[in-house]
Amino acid sequence: MSEDTTTVSDKSGKREFDVVVFGATGFVGELTARYLATHAPVGTKIALAGRSEAKLVALRERIGGAATDWPVIVADADSPASLDAMVSRTRVVCTTVGPYLKYGEALVVAAATAGTDYVDLTGEVPFVRFSIDKAHDLAAGSGARIVHSCGFDSIPSDLTVWALYRKIAADRAGELTDTTFVLQSFRGGVSGGTIDSVRVIADQAKDSQVRRLMLNPQALSSGPGDPPRSEMRSEPSDLNIVSARKVDPSLSGTLAPFFMASHNTRIVRRSNALLEGGYGANFHYGETMNVGDIPVVSAVTAGLVGVGTGAFLGAMSFGPTRRLLDRVLPAPGEGPNQKTRDKGHFTAEAFTTSTTGRRYRARFRGHGDPGYKATAVMLGESALALALDRDRLPDHHGVLTPAVAMGDVLTERLNHAGFSIGAVAL
């Protein structure tokens, strides 16, 4: 039993808390809670939630400082009643409890029903599709913003394209056309939670219907109901190997596939769909990764990355190889030490040519391990944007994306938090 009694929100929308961090005792959950303890404005009402009251109290003591007086809430992903009680108390629920296909369905429906804003870290296309089908209309009716993928997946992707869109509009330079995201540099590890999500997706993909969904480039671009039928060739391949100069004349070498393209691209395309095609009638979007600018070396490396990405996903679907990989891959709740997290960094750029022929580049640069430290900042600032900047947010409700839900507000927050996000004409 929680040490705090539930206070039910009234019909005017007043809530006991601004943000509840659900899954706070997990690795990224704790990083997010620590970030909020040191960066949330004084007076922000935050609570920690999870299955174990004892662990939550111990976490609160470890964090100390502003967290000392934070209430704890006992809630379990397998107990819908506890989730209903939790979301009724807060403006925003910030959840790190994944894989979301296993643990997230009841929470997203509870938040949408209660009119509670929601942020998560999912990189799971089938889960976002579930959310659209089951929660979009509920959230639109209750006034909730359900915002998925608020970490390294997929904020850098979504906000670089948003920055291009805003800059081109400000310059009155027409619309976006073919747009390519390039992960230029990266230092950090893949989180145990992400690996666990890959395990769940690999299991789900054995179902032919789920497999078709995951291969559909517009899988998330529609409202509730069946996703729009779309040929794979209608958008760049998620395993695209391309000449860098075809992306932009300033680049050289060969670009490799980016391992999270299969999720990030769907989020960006959903942003465009929610904006009613605002990015442009000829907008197409793909993601790549820089593996060097020496032509022969980068071409070979890009090919190996493409083969390796496909082989890894295949290995995760095959029992014997998966058991071998499980011995060396990080488990859920595991992560690097603080020194390693602090040394991490990433730089991502997105390139496009507008319909007037002008070239543009957006850049998103961050310090800290992308999957851990930087993700905790992005998730924490997303939660604060929804909780504290409500009067400045776009008037969109339902199952949204970071760009559509928070756009300029989140960009401003992240720039103030030490990231660098902006777009320029070339």
Buried (B, 14 or more C-beta within 10 A) or exposed (E): EBEEEEEEBEEEEEBBBBBBBBBBBBBBBBBBBBBBBEBBEEEBBBBBBBBEBEBBEEBBEEBEEBBEEBBBBBBBBEBBEBBBBBBBBBBBBBBBBBBBBBBBBBBBBBBBBBBBBBBBBBBBBBBBBBBBBBBBBBBBEBBBBBBBBBBBBBBBBBBBBBBBBBBBBEBEBBBBBBBBBBBBEBEBBBBBBBBBBBBBBBBBBEEEEBEEBBBBBBBBBBBBEEBBEBEEEEBBBBBBBBBBEEBBEEBBBBBBBBBBBBBBBBBBBBBBBBBEEBBBEEBBBBBBBBBBEEEEEBBBBBBEBBEEBEEBBEBBBEEEBBEEBEEEBBEBBEBBEEEBBEBBBBBBBBBBBBBEEBBBBBBBBBBBBBBBBBBBBBBBBBBBBBBBBBEEBBEBBBBBBBBBBBBBBBBBBBEEBEBEBBBEEE
